[in-house]
Amino acid sequence: MKPLLILALVGMSSFALADEVKTAQAQPPVQYDYSTNLDIKRVIHLSTLPNVCEVVPATMIYEDHQGQVHTLQYRAMGEGCQQG
């Protein structure tokens, strides 16, 4: 019984995430710069960074403290750089 309940909850949370992502995609994304004032209550989704050693575009979908969902575009270093 418990495995079915867990699967049902995971399934419902996936639908909720998909709805939030769809809502954020309906609004135009904001391009981040250092002067951008962010009000982030909860991060909903972060784009996956490619396995390259260079700066790449990235996206974050987040909810602010008023409950509105936003899409933020920014630049981030890829995951392919060697350490040390």
N, CA, C and O atoms as a Maestro MAE file, in Angstrom:
{
 s_m_m2io_version
 :::
 2.0.0
}

f_m_ct {
 s_m_title
 :::
 protein
 m_atom[336] {
  # First column is atom index #
  i_m_mmod_type
  r_m_x_coord
  r_m_y_coord
  r_m_z_coord
  i_m_residue_number
  s_m_chain_name
  s_m_pdb_residue_name
  s_m_pdb_atom_name
  i_m_atomic_number
  :::
  1 25 0.823 -1.196 0.000 1 A "MET " " N  " 7
  2 3 0.000 0.000 0.000 1 A "MET " " CA " 6
  3 2 0.866 1.259 0.000 1 A "MET " " C  " 6
  4 15 0.594 2.197 -0.749 1 A "MET " " O  " 8
  5 25 1.916 1.285 0.844 2 A "LYS " " N  " 7
  6 3 2.752 2.477 0.931 2 A "LYS " " CA " 6
  7 2 3.459 2.782 -0.388 2 A "LYS " " C  " 6
  8 15 3.533 3.950 -0.772 2 A "LYS " " O  " 8
  9 25 3.989 1.762 -1.107 3 A "PRO " " N  " 7
  10 3 4.626 2.102 -2.389 3 A "PRO " " CA " 6
  11 2 3.664 2.778 -3.365 3 A "PRO " " C  " 6
  12 15 4.070 3.668 -4.113 3 A "PRO " " O  " 8
  13 25 2.392 2.367 -3.366 4 A "LEU " " N  " 7
  14 3 1.422 2.996 -4.255 4 A "LEU " " CA " 6
  15 2 1.168 4.441 -3.857 4 A "LEU " " C  " 6
  16 15 1.022 5.306 -4.721 4 A "LEU " " O  " 8
  17 25 1.114 4.707 -2.571 5 A "LEU " " N  " 7
  18 3 0.911 6.066 -2.076 5 A "LEU " " CA " 6
  19 2 2.094 6.944 -2.465 5 A "LEU " " C  " 6
  20 15 1.906 8.081 -2.900 5 A "LEU " " O  " 8
  21 25 3.295 6.433 -2.313 6 A "ILE " " N  " 7
  22 3 4.497 7.189 -2.668 6 A "ILE " " CA " 6
  23 2 4.506 7.493 -4.161 6 A "ILE " " C  " 6
  24 15 4.804 8.617 -4.564 6 A "ILE " " O  " 8
  25 25 4.182 6.499 -4.982 7 A "LEU " " N  " 7
  26 3 4.134 6.717 -6.431 7 A "LEU " " CA " 6
  27 2 3.080 7.759 -6.802 7 A "LEU " " C  " 6
  28 15 3.304 8.585 -7.686 7 A "LEU " " O  " 8
  29 25 1.943 7.718 -6.132 8 A "ALA " " N  " 7
  30 3 0.890 8.697 -6.409 8 A "ALA " " CA " 6
  31 2 1.350 10.105 -6.047 8 A "ALA " " C  " 6
  32 15 1.098 11.049 -6.796 8 A "ALA " " O  " 8
  33 25 2.023 10.254 -4.904 9 A "LEU " " N  " 7
  34 3 2.511 11.568 -4.489 9 A "LEU " " CA " 6
  35 2 3.590 12.089 -5.426 9 A "LEU " " C  " 6
  36 15 3.595 13.272 -5.765 9 A "LEU " " O  " 8
  37 25 4.498 11.226 -5.848 10 A "VAL " " N  " 7
  38 3 5.542 11.632 -6.785 10 A "VAL " " CA " 6
  39 2 4.907 12.053 -8.108 10 A "VAL " " C  " 6
  40 15 5.319 13.047 -8.705 10 A "VAL " " O  " 8
  41 25 3.930 11.319 -8.557 11 A "GLY " " N  " 7
  42 3 3.253 11.654 -9.800 11 A "GLY " " CA " 6
  43 2 2.561 13.000 -9.734 11 A "GLY " " C  " 6
  44 15 2.637 13.784 -10.679 11 A "GLY " " O  " 8
  45 25 1.880 13.280 -8.618 12 A "MET " " N  " 7
  46 3 1.200 14.562 -8.454 12 A "MET " " CA " 6
  47 2 2.196 15.705 -8.378 12 A "MET " " C  " 6
  48 15 1.944 16.772 -8.937 12 A "MET " " O  " 8
  49 25 3.335 15.507 -7.693 13 A "SER " " N  " 7
  50 3 4.323 16.578 -7.589 13 A "SER " " CA " 6
  51 2 4.948 16.865 -8.950 13 A "SER " " C  " 6
  52 15 5.314 18.007 -9.232 13 A "SER " " O  " 8
  53 25 5.076 15.844 -9.797 14 A "SER " " N  " 7
  54 3 5.597 16.052 -11.150 14 A "SER " " CA " 6
  55 2 4.658 16.928 -11.964 14 A "SER " " C  " 6
  56 15 5.104 17.791 -12.720 14 A "SER " " O  " 8
  57 25 3.349 16.705 -11.807 15 A "PHE " " N  " 7
  58 3 2.377 17.535 -12.514 15 A "PHE " " CA " 6
  59 2 2.424 18.967 -12.004 15 A "PHE " " C  " 6
  60 15 2.320 19.905 -12.794 15 A "PHE " " O  " 8
  61 25 2.578 19.150 -10.704 16 A "ALA " " N  " 7
  62 3 2.663 20.495 -10.136 16 A "ALA " " CA " 6
  63 2 3.893 21.221 -10.658 16 A "ALA " " C  " 6
  64 15 3.810 22.401 -10.998 16 A "ALA " " O  " 8
  65 25 5.029 20.542 -10.728 17 A "LEU " " N  " 7
  66 3 6.245 21.139 -11.257 17 A "LEU " " CA " 6
  67 2 6.054 21.508 -12.718 17 A "LEU " " C  " 6
  68 15 6.469 22.589 -13.137 17 A "LEU " " O  " 8
  69 25 5.445 20.650 -13.489 18 A "ALA " " N  " 7
  70 3 5.211 20.935 -14.905 18 A "ALA " " CA " 6
  71 2 4.324 22.167 -15.067 18 A "ALA " " C  " 6
  72 15 4.563 22.974 -15.965 18 A "ALA " " O  " 8
  73 25 3.309 22.332 -14.223 19 A "ASP " " N  " 7
  74 3 2.445 23.510 -14.285 19 A "ASP " " CA " 6
  75 2 3.226 24.780 -13.956 19 A "ASP " " C  " 6
  76 15 3.044 25.803 -14.617 19 A "ASP " " O  " 8
  77 25 4.097 24.729 -12.939 20 A "GLU " " N  " 7
  78 3 4.881 25.902 -12.566 20 A "GLU " " CA " 6
  79 2 5.859 26.276 -13.671 20 A "GLU " " C  " 6
  80 15 6.037 27.457 -13.970 20 A "GLU " " O  " 8
  81 25 6.491 25.283 -14.275 21 A "VAL " " N  " 7
  82 3 7.426 25.547 -15.366 21 A "VAL " " CA " 6
  83 2 6.672 26.149 -16.543 21 A "VAL " " C  " 6
  84 15 7.163 27.088 -17.169 21 A "VAL " " O  " 8
  85 25 5.486 25.627 -16.857 22 A "LYS " " N  " 7
  86 3 4.687 26.153 -17.961 22 A "LYS " " CA " 6
  87 2 4.276 27.599 -17.690 22 A "LYS " " C  " 6
  88 15 4.295 28.427 -18.600 22 A "LYS " " O  " 8
  89 25 3.903 27.912 -16.442 23 A "THR " " N  " 7
  90 3 3.538 29.275 -16.069 23 A "THR " " CA " 6
  91 2 4.724 30.214 -16.244 23 A "THR " " C  " 6
  92 15 4.570 31.316 -16.770 23 A "THR " " O  " 8
  93 25 5.895 29.789 -15.810 24 A "ALA " " N  " 7
  94 3 7.089 30.627 -15.928 24 A "ALA " " CA " 6
  95 2 7.463 30.842 -17.387 24 A "ALA " " C  " 6
  96 15 7.929 31.923 -17.746 24 A "ALA " " O  " 8
  97 25 7.269 29.842 -18.230 25 A "GLN " " N  " 7
  98 3 7.617 29.971 -19.640 25 A "GLN " " CA " 6
  99 2 6.665 30.913 -20.360 25 A "GLN " " C  " 6
  100 15 7.017 31.455 -21.407 25 A "GLN " " O  " 8
  101 25 5.466 31.119 -19.822 26 A "ALA " " N  " 7
  102 3 4.502 32.010 -20.447 26 A "ALA " " CA " 6
  103 2 4.916 33.469 -20.273 26 A "ALA " " C  " 6
  104 15 4.526 34.316 -21.076 26 A "ALA " " O  " 8
  105 25 5.699 33.778 -19.238 27 A "GLN " " N  " 7
  106 3 6.176 35.124 -18.993 27 A "GLN " " CA " 6
  107 2 7.534 35.305 -19.673 27 A "GLN " " C  " 6
  108 15 8.297 34.345 -19.782 27 A "GLN " " O  " 8
  109 25 7.846 36.519 -20.131 28 A "PRO " " N  " 7
  110 3 9.164 36.723 -20.742 28 A "PRO " " CA " 6
  111 2 10.269 36.578 -19.703 28 A "PRO " " C  " 6
  112 15 10.128 37.070 -18.584 28 A "PRO " " O  " 8
  113 25 11.370 35.910 -20.057 29 A "PRO " " N  " 7
  114 3 12.457 35.741 -19.095 29 A "PRO " " CA " 6
  115 2 13.179 37.061 -18.840 29 A "PRO " " C  " 6
  116 15 13.210 37.941 -19.700 29 A "PRO " " O  " 8
  117 25 13.754 37.183 -17.656 30 A "VAL " " N  " 7
  118 3 14.539 38.350 -17.274 30 A "VAL " " CA " 6
  119 2 16.012 37.981 -17.423 30 A "VAL " " C  " 6
  120 15 16.435 36.910 -16.988 30 A "VAL " " O  " 8
  121 25 16.791 38.869 -18.038 31 A "GLN " " N  " 7
  122 3 18.226 38.647 -18.187 31 A "GLN " " CA " 6
  123 2 18.923 39.183 -16.942 31 A "GLN " " C  " 6
  124 15 18.787 40.363 -16.616 31 A "GLN " " O  " 8
  125 25 19.670 38.325 -16.242 32 A "TYR " " N  " 7
  126 3 20.336 38.709 -15.001 32 A "TYR " " CA " 6
  127 2 21.581 39.539 -15.276 32 A "TYR " " C  " 6
  128 15 22.338 39.250 -16.202 32 A "TYR " " O  " 8
  129 25 21.788 40.569 -14.468 33 A "ASP " " N  " 7
  130 3 23.074 41.242 -14.357 33 A "ASP " " CA " 6
  131 2 23.271 41.570 -12.872 33 A "ASP " " C  " 6
  132 15 22.372 41.362 -12.057 33 A "ASP " " O  " 8
  133 25 24.449 42.082 -12.534 34 A "TYR " " N  " 7
  134 3 24.778 42.267 -11.123 34 A "TYR " " CA " 6
  135 2 23.874 43.265 -10.409 34 A "TYR " " C  " 6
  136 15 23.802 43.244 -9.180 34 A "TYR " " O  " 8
  137 25 23.192 44.124 -11.128 35 A "SER " " N  " 7
  138 3 22.295 45.080 -10.485 35 A "SER " " CA " 6
  139 2 20.873 44.539 -10.303 35 A "SER " " C  " 6
  140 15 20.029 45.210 -9.709 35 A "SER " " O  " 8
  141 25 20.605 43.339 -10.805 36 A "THR " " N  " 7
  142 3 19.268 42.749 -10.691 36 A "THR " " CA " 6
  143 2 18.961 42.423 -9.232 36 A "THR " " C  " 6
  144 15 19.724 41.720 -8.569 36 A "THR " " O  " 8
  145 25 17.837 42.942 -8.741 37 A "ASN " " N  " 7
  146 3 17.402 42.672 -7.370 37 A "ASN " " CA " 6
  147 2 16.519 41.424 -7.387 37 A "ASN " " C  " 6
  148 15 15.405 41.454 -7.909 37 A "ASN " " O  " 8
  149 25 17.015 40.342 -6.820 38 A "LEU " " N  " 7
  150 3 16.285 39.071 -6.848 38 A "LEU " " CA " 6
  151 2 15.522 38.851 -5.550 38 A "LEU " " C  " 6
  152 15 16.036 39.114 -4.463 38 A "LEU " " O  " 8
  153 25 14.302 38.369 -5.671 39 A "ASP " " N  " 7
  154 3 13.462 37.985 -4.537 39 A "ASP " " CA " 6
  155 2 13.122 36.510 -4.748 39 A "ASP " " C  " 6
  156 15 12.104 36.183 -5.357 39 A "ASP " " O  " 8
  157 25 13.975 35.627 -4.245 40 A "ILE " " N  " 7
  158 3 13.806 34.193 -4.477 40 A "ILE " " CA " 6
  159 2 13.379 33.522 -3.178 40 A "ILE " " C  " 6
  160 15 14.129 33.487 -2.203 40 A "ILE " " O  " 8
  161 25 12.170 32.995 -3.185 41 A "LYS " " N  " 7
  162 3 11.693 32.213 -2.044 41 A "LYS " " CA " 6
  163 2 12.026 30.741 -2.255 41 A "LYS " " C  " 6
  164 15 12.440 30.045 -1.328 41 A "LYS " " O  " 8
  165 25 11.832 30.268 -3.518 42 A "ARG " " N  " 7
  166 3 12.015 28.847 -3.793 42 A "ARG " " CA " 6
  167 2 12.458 28.675 -5.239 42 A "ARG " " C  " 6
  168 15 11.855 29.237 -6.153 42 A "ARG " " O  " 8
  169 25 13.517 27.895 -5.440 43 A "VAL " " N  " 7
  170 3 13.962 27.561 -6.784 43 A "VAL " " CA " 6
  171 2 13.145 26.364 -7.264 43 A "VAL " " C  " 6
  172 15 13.089 25.333 -6.595 43 A "VAL " " O  " 8
  173 25 12.522 26.508 -8.412 44 A "ILE " " N  " 7
  174 3 11.684 25.451 -8.976 44 A "ILE " " CA " 6
  175 2 12.499 24.572 -9.919 44 A "ILE " " C  " 6
  176 15 12.365 23.349 -9.907 44 A "ILE " " O  " 8
  177 25 13.346 25.201 -10.737 45 A "HIS " " N  " 7
  178 3 14.108 24.434 -11.733 45 A "HIS " " CA " 6
  179 2 15.382 25.184 -12.100 45 A "HIS " " C  " 6
  180 15 15.369 26.403 -12.267 45 A "HIS " " O  " 8
  181 25 16.485 24.445 -12.224 46 A "LEU " " N  " 7
  182 3 17.741 24.971 -12.758 46 A "LEU " " CA " 6
  183 2 18.088 24.178 -13.999 46 A "LEU " " C  " 6
  184 15 17.999 22.951 -14.003 46 A "LEU " " O  " 8
  185 25 18.483 24.875 -15.056 47 A "SER " " N  " 7
  186 3 18.870 24.157 -16.268 47 A "SER " " CA " 6
  187 2 20.158 23.377 -16.007 47 A "SER " " C  " 6
  188 15 20.962 23.747 -15.151 47 A "SER " " O  " 8
  189 25 20.333 22.309 -16.747 48 A "THR " " N  " 7
  190 3 21.537 21.487 -16.636 48 A "THR " " CA " 6
  191 2 22.662 22.168 -17.395 48 A "THR " " C  " 6
  192 15 22.486 22.596 -18.536 48 A "THR " " O  " 8
  193 25 23.831 22.268 -16.749 49 A "LEU " " N  " 7
  194 3 24.985 22.875 -17.404 49 A "LEU " " CA " 6
  195 2 25.724 21.813 -18.206 49 A "LEU " " C  " 6
  196 15 25.920 20.698 -17.722 49 A "LEU " " O  " 8
  197 25 26.134 22.144 -19.426 50 A "PRO " " N  " 7
  198 3 26.827 21.153 -20.251 50 A "PRO " " CA " 6
  199 2 28.235 20.867 -19.735 50 A "PRO " " C  " 6
  200 15 28.783 21.631 -18.941 50 A "PRO " " O  " 8
  201 25 28.803 19.771 -20.188 51 A "ASN " " N  " 7
  202 3 30.128 19.331 -19.766 51 A "ASN " " CA " 6
  203 2 31.198 19.989 -20.648 51 A "ASN " " C  " 6
  204 15 31.920 19.309 -21.377 51 A "ASN " " O  " 8
  205 25 31.286 21.307 -20.570 52 A "VAL " " N  " 7
  206 3 32.270 22.086 -21.315 52 A "VAL " " CA " 6
  207 2 32.977 23.032 -20.349 52 A "VAL " " C  " 6
  208 15 32.461 23.316 -19.269 52 A "VAL " " O  " 8
  209 25 34.145 23.516 -20.729 53 A "CYS " " N  " 7
  210 3 34.887 24.448 -19.882 53 A "CYS " " CA " 6
  211 2 34.817 25.842 -20.504 53 A "CYS " " C  " 6
  212 15 35.817 26.373 -20.988 53 A "CYS " " O  " 8
  213 25 33.640 26.410 -20.480 54 A "GLU " " N  " 7
  214 3 33.406 27.759 -20.985 54 A "GLU " " CA " 6
  215 2 32.122 28.296 -20.385 54 A "GLU " " C  " 6
  216 15 31.337 27.543 -19.809 54 A "GLU " " O  " 8
  217 25 31.910 29.582 -20.516 55 A "VAL " " N  " 7
  218 3 30.698 30.210 -20.009 55 A "VAL " " CA " 6
  219 2 29.555 29.893 -20.972 55 A "VAL " " C  " 6
  220 15 29.687 30.042 -22.186 55 A "VAL " " O  " 8
  221 25 28.430 29.452 -20.404 56 A "VAL " " N  " 7
  222 3 27.276 29.034 -21.203 56 A "VAL " " CA " 6
  223 2 26.003 29.694 -20.661 56 A "VAL " " C  " 6
  224 15 25.965 30.101 -19.500 56 A "VAL " " O  " 8
  225 25 24.976 29.800 -21.485 57 A "PRO " " N  " 7
  226 3 23.702 30.330 -20.979 57 A "PRO " " CA " 6
  227 2 23.031 29.312 -20.062 57 A "PRO " " C  " 6
  228 15 23.125 28.104 -20.278 57 A "PRO " " O  " 8
  229 25 22.355 29.820 -19.037 58 A "ALA " " N  " 7
  230 3 21.635 28.970 -18.089 58 A "ALA " " CA " 6
  231 2 20.314 29.642 -17.744 58 A "ALA " " C  " 6
  232 15 20.133 30.839 -17.968 58 A "ALA " " O  " 8
  233 25 19.407 28.861 -17.203 59 A "THR " " N  " 7
  234 3 18.083 29.362 -16.843 59 A "THR " " CA " 6
  235 2 17.693 28.859 -15.464 59 A "THR " " C  " 6
  236 15 17.958 27.710 -15.110 59 A "THR " " O  " 8
  237 25 17.060 29.733 -14.689 60 A "MET " " N  " 7
  238 3 16.505 29.344 -13.394 60 A "MET " " CA " 6
  239 2 15.046 29.783 -13.369 60 A "MET " " C  " 6
  240 15 14.722 30.911 -13.741 60 A "MET " " O  " 8
  241 25 14.177 28.893 -12.932 61 A "ILE " " N  " 7
  242 3 12.775 29.216 -12.700 61 A "ILE " " CA " 6
  243 2 12.586 29.232 -11.197 61 A "ILE " " C  " 6
  244 15 12.937 28.269 -10.515 61 A "ILE " " O  " 8
  245 25 12.036 30.317 -10.678 62 A "TYR " " N  " 7
  246 3 11.892 30.455 -9.230 62 A "TYR " " CA " 6
  247 2 10.578 31.131 -8.867 62 A "TYR " " C  " 6
  248 15 9.933 31.772 -9.696 62 A "TYR " " O  " 8
  249 25 10.206 30.970 -7.618 63 A "GLU " " N  " 7
  250 3 9.016 31.606 -7.057 63 A "GLU " " CA " 6
  251 2 9.469 32.707 -6.115 63 A "GLU " " C  " 6
  252 15 10.371 32.495 -5.305 63 A "GLU " " O  " 8
  253 25 8.852 33.889 -6.209 64 A "ASP " " N  " 7
  254 3 9.199 34.973 -5.293 64 A "ASP " " CA " 6
  255 2 8.323 34.903 -4.041 64 A "ASP " " C  " 6
  256 15 7.474 34.019 -3.929 64 A "ASP " " O  " 8
  257 25 8.523 35.830 -3.100 65 A "HIS " " N  " 7
  258 3 7.789 35.796 -1.829 65 A "HIS " " CA " 6
  259 2 6.310 36.171 -1.973 65 A "HIS " " C  " 6
  260 15 5.538 36.002 -1.030 65 A "HIS " " O  " 8
  261 25 5.912 36.675 -3.139 66 A "GLN " " N  " 7
  262 3 4.496 36.947 -3.390 66 A "GLN " " CA " 6
  263 2 3.818 35.777 -4.096 66 A "GLN " " C  " 6
  264 15 2.625 35.840 -4.395 66 A "GLN " " O  " 8
  265 25 4.566 34.712 -4.364 67 A "GLY " " N  " 7
  266 3 4.011 33.528 -5.004 67 A "GLY " " CA " 6
  267 2 4.051 33.560 -6.518 67 A "GLY " " C  " 6
  268 15 3.530 32.646 -7.158 67 A "GLY " " O  " 8
  269 25 4.655 34.588 -7.117 68 A "GLN " " N  " 7
  270 3 4.743 34.653 -8.571 68 A "GLN " " CA " 6
  271 2 5.958 33.864 -9.054 68 A "GLN " " C  " 6
  272 15 7.000 33.838 -8.400 68 A "GLN " " O  " 8
  273 25 5.804 33.224 -10.206 69 A "VAL " " N  " 7
  274 3 6.868 32.406 -10.790 69 A "VAL " " CA " 6
  275 2 7.572 33.229 -11.870 69 A "VAL " " C  " 6
  276 15 6.921 33.870 -12.696 69 A "VAL " " O  " 8
  277 25 8.915 33.204 -11.857 70 A "HIS " " N  " 7
  278 3 9.728 33.971 -12.793 70 A "HIS " " CA " 6
  279 2 10.762 33.073 -13.460 70 A "HIS " " C  " 6
  280 15 11.173 32.055 -12.903 70 A "HIS " " O  " 8
  281 25 11.172 33.465 -14.658 71 A "THR " " N  " 7
  282 3 12.270 32.809 -15.355 71 A "THR " " CA " 6
  283 2 13.415 33.803 -15.455 71 A "THR " " C  " 6
  284 15 13.233 34.938 -15.894 71 A "THR " " O  " 8
  285 25 14.598 33.362 -15.041 72 A "LEU " " N  " 7
  286 3 15.788 34.199 -15.054 72 A "LEU " " CA " 6
  287 2 16.836 33.551 -15.945 72 A "LEU " " C  " 6
  288 15 17.178 32.382 -15.763 72 A "LEU " " O  " 8
  289 25 17.340 34.300 -16.896 73 A "GLN " " N  " 7
  290 3 18.418 33.808 -17.748 73 A "GLN " " CA " 6
  291 2 19.718 34.437 -17.272 73 A "GLN " " C  " 6
  292 15 19.762 35.630 -16.970 73 A "GLN " " O  " 8
  293 25 20.783 33.633 -17.205 74 A "TYR " " N  " 7
  294 3 22.074 34.108 -16.743 74 A "TYR " " CA " 6
  295 2 23.170 33.312 -17.430 74 A "TYR " " C  " 6
  296 15 22.881 32.395 -18.198 74 A "TYR " " O  " 8
  297 25 24.414 33.648 -17.164 75 A "ARG " " N  " 7
  298 3 25.557 32.949 -17.738 75 A "ARG " " CA " 6
  299 2 26.279 32.243 -16.605 75 A "ARG " " C  " 6
  300 15 26.431 32.803 -15.519 75 A "ARG " " O  " 8
  301 25 26.728 31.008 -16.850 76 A "ALA " " N  " 7
  302 3 27.404 30.210 -15.827 76 A "ALA " " CA " 6
  303 2 28.533 29.418 -16.478 76 A "ALA " " C  " 6
  304 15 28.509 29.150 -17.680 76 A "ALA " " O  " 8
  305 25 29.507 29.053 -15.677 77 A "MET " " N  " 7
  306 3 30.609 28.234 -16.170 77 A "MET " " CA " 6
  307 2 30.126 26.797 -16.330 77 A "MET " " C  " 6
  308 15 29.455 26.265 -15.446 77 A "MET " " O  " 8
  309 25 30.462 26.172 -17.443 78 A "GLY " " N  " 7
  310 3 30.083 24.783 -17.693 78 A "GLY " " CA " 6
  311 2 30.734 23.853 -16.687 78 A "GLY " " C  " 6
  312 15 31.609 24.269 -15.928 78 A "GLY " " O  " 8
  313 25 30.317 22.610 -16.678 79 A "GLU " " N  " 7
  314 3 30.774 21.610 -15.706 79 A "GLU " " CA " 6
  315 2 32.040 20.875 -16.139 79 A "GLU " " C  " 6
  316 15 32.483 19.978 -15.422 79 A "GLU " " O  " 8
  317 25 32.646 21.218 -17.289 80 A "GLY " " N  " 7
  318 3 33.728 20.428 -17.832 80 A "GLY " " CA " 6
  319 2 35.136 20.895 -17.501 80 A "GLY " " C  " 6
  320 15 36.090 20.392 -18.093 80 A "GLY " " O  " 8
  321 25 35.304 21.828 -16.588 81 A "CYS " " N  " 7
  322 3 36.642 22.322 -16.262 81 A "CYS " " CA " 6
  323 2 37.332 21.391 -15.264 81 A "CYS " " C  " 6
  324 15 36.711 20.910 -14.317 81 A "CYS " " O  " 8
  325 25 38.613 21.147 -15.487 82 A "GLN " " N  " 7
  326 3 39.406 20.298 -14.581 82 A "GLN " " CA " 6
  327 2 39.783 21.096 -13.347 82 A "GLN " " C  " 6
  328 15 40.157 22.264 -13.458 82 A "GLN " " O  " 8
  329 25 39.691 20.484 -12.170 83 A "GLN " " N  " 7
  330 3 40.119 21.113 -10.919 83 A "GLN " " CA " 6
  331 2 41.564 20.732 -10.631 83 A "GLN " " C  " 6
  332 15 41.941 19.568 -10.760 83 A "GLN " " O  " 8
  333 25 42.370 21.713 -10.243 84 A "GLY " " N  " 7
  334 3 43.665 21.517 -9.680 84 A "GLY " " CA " 6
  335 2 44.731 20.988 -10.482 84 A "GLY " " C  " 6
  336 15 45.848 20.821 -9.992 84 A "GLY " " O  " 8
  :::
 }
 m_bond[335] {
  # First column is bond index #
  i_m_from
  i_m_to
  i_m_order
  :::
  1 1 2 1
  2 2 3 1
  3 3 4 2
  4 3 5 1
  5 5 6 1
  6 6 7 1
  7 7 8 2
  8 7 9 1
  9 9 10 1
  10 10 11 1
  11 11 12 2
  12 11 13 1
  13 13 14 1
  14 14 15 1
  15 15 16 2
  16 15 17 1
  17 17 18 1
  18 18 19 1
  19 19 20 2
  20 19 21 1
  21 21 22 1
  22 22 23 1
  23 23 24 2
  24 23 25 1
  25 25 26 1
  26 26 27 1
  27 27 28 2
  28 27 29 1
  29 29 30 1
  30 30 31 1
  31 31 32 2
  32 31 33 1
  33 33 34 1
  34 34 35 1
  35 35 36 2
  36 35 37 1
  37 37 38 1
  38 38 39 1
  39 39 40 2
  40 39 41 1
  41 41 42 1
  42 42 43 1
  43 43 44 2
  44 43 45 1
  45 45 46 1
  46 46 47 1
  47 47 48 2
  48 47 49 1
  49 49 50 1
  50 50 51 1
  51 51 52 2
  52 51 53 1
  53 53 54 1
  54 54 55 1
  55 55 56 2
  56 55 57 1
  57 57 58 1
  58 58 59 1
  59 59 60 2
  60 59 61 1
  61 61 62 1
  62 62 63 1
  63 63 64 2
  64 63 65 1
  65 65 66 1
  66 66 67 1
  67 67 68 2
  68 67 69 1
  69 69 70 1
  70 70 71 1
  71 71 72 2
  72 71 73 1
  73 73 74 1
  74 74 75 1
  75 75 76 2
  76 75 77 1
  77 77 78 1
  78 78 79 1
  79 79 80 2
  80 79 81 1
  81 81 82 1
  82 82 83 1
  83 83 84 2
  84 83 85 1
  85 85 86 1
  86 86 87 1
  87 87 88 2
  88 87 89 1
  89 89 90 1
  90 90 91 1
  91 91 92 2
  92 91 93 1
  93 93 94 1
  94 94 95 1
  95 95 96 2
  96 95 97 1
  97 97 98 1
  98 98 99 1
  99 99 100 2
  100 99 101 1
  101 101 102 1
  102 102 103 1
  103 103 104 2
  104 103 105 1
  105 105 106 1
  106 106 107 1
  107 107 108 2
  108 107 109 1
  109 109 110 1
  110 110 111 1
  111 111 112 2
  112 111 113 1
  113 113 114 1
  114 114 115 1
  115 115 116 2
  116 115 117 1
  117 117 118 1
  118 118 119 1
  119 119 120 2
  120 119 121 1
  121 121 122 1
  122 122 123 1
  123 123 124 2
  124 123 125 1
  125 125 126 1
  126 126 127 1
  127 127 128 2
  128 127 129 1
  129 129 130 1
  130 130 131 1
  131 131 132 2
  132 131 133 1
  133 133 134 1
  134 134 135 1
  135 135 136 2
  136 135 137 1
  137 137 138 1
  138 138 139 1
  139 139 140 2
  140 139 141 1
  141 141 142 1
  142 142 143 1
  143 143 144 2
  144 143 145 1
  145 145 146 1
  146 146 147 1
  147 147 148 2
  148 147 149 1
  149 149 150 1
  150 150 151 1
  151 151 152 2
  152 151 153 1
  153 153 154 1
  154 154 155 1
  155 155 156 2
  156 155 157 1
  157 157 158 1
  158 158 159 1
  159 159 160 2
  160 159 161 1
  161 161 162 1
  162 162 163 1
  163 163 164 2
  164 163 165 1
  165 165 166 1
  166 166 167 1
  167 167 168 2
  168 167 169 1
  169 169 170 1
  170 170 171 1
  171 171 172 2
  172 171 173 1
  173 173 174 1
  174 174 175 1
  175 175 176 2
  176 175 177 1
  177 177 178 1
  178 178 179 1
  179 179 180 2
  180 179 181 1
  181 181 182 1
  182 182 183 1
  183 183 184 2
  184 183 185 1
  185 185 186 1
  186 186 187 1
  187 187 188 2
  188 187 189 1
  189 189 190 1
  190 190 191 1
  191 191 192 2
  192 191 193 1
  193 193 194 1
  194 194 195 1
  195 195 196 2
  196 195 197 1
  197 197 198 1
  198 198 199 1
  199 199 200 2
  200 199 201 1
  201 201 202 1
  202 202 203 1
  203 203 204 2
  204 203 205 1
  205 205 206 1
  206 206 207 1
  207 207 208 2
  208 207 209 1
  209 209 210 1
  210 210 211 1
  211 211 212 2
  212 211 213 1
  213 213 214 1
  214 214 215 1
  215 215 216 2
  216 215 217 1
  217 217 218 1
  218 218 219 1
  219 219 220 2
  220 219 221 1
  221 221 222 1
  222 222 223 1
  223 223 224 2
  224 223 225 1
  225 225 226 1
  226 226 227 1
  227 227 228 2
  228 227 229 1
  229 229 230 1
  230 230 231 1
  231 231 232 2
  232 231 233 1
  233 233 234 1
  234 234 235 1
  235 235 236 2
  236 235 237 1
  237 237 238 1
  238 238 239 1
  239 239 240 2
  240 239 241 1
  241 241 242 1
  242 242 243 1
  243 243 244 2
  244 243 245 1
  245 245 246 1
  246 246 247 1
  247 247 248 2
  248 247 249 1
  249 249 250 1
  250 250 251 1
  251 251 252 2
  252 251 253 1
  253 253 254 1
  254 254 255 1
  255 255 256 2
  256 255 257 1
  257 257 258 1
  258 258 259 1
  259 259 260 2
  260 259 261 1
  261 261 262 1
  262 262 263 1
  263 263 264 2
  264 263 265 1
  265 265 266 1
  266 266 267 1
  267 267 268 2
  268 267 269 1
  269 269 270 1
  270 270 271 1
  271 271 272 2
  272 271 273 1
  273 273 274 1
  274 274 275 1
  275 275 276 2
  276 275 277 1
  277 277 278 1
  278 278 279 1
  279 279 280 2
  280 279 281 1
  281 281 282 1
  282 282 283 1
  283 283 284 2
  284 283 285 1
  285 285 286 1
  286 286 287 1
  287 287 288 2
  288 287 289 1
  289 289 290 1
  290 290 291 1
  291 291 292 2
  292 291 293 1
  293 293 294 1
  294 294 295 1
  295 295 296 2
  296 295 297 1
  297 297 298 1
  298 298 299 1
  299 299 300 2
  300 299 301 1
  301 301 302 1
  302 302 303 1
  303 303 304 2
  304 303 305 1
  305 305 306 1
  306 306 307 1
  307 307 308 2
  308 307 309 1
  309 309 310 1
  310 310 311 1
  311 311 312 2
  312 311 313 1
  313 313 314 1
  314 314 315 1
  315 315 316 2
  316 315 317 1
  317 317 318 1
  318 318 319 1
  319 319 320 2
  320 319 321 1
  321 321 322 1
  322 322 323 1
  323 323 324 2
  324 323 325 1
  325 325 326 1
  326 326 327 1
  327 327 328 2
  328 327 329 1
  329 329 330 1
  330 330 331 1
  331 331 332 2
  332 331 333 1
  333 333 334 1
  334 334 335 1
  335 335 336 2
  :::
 }
}
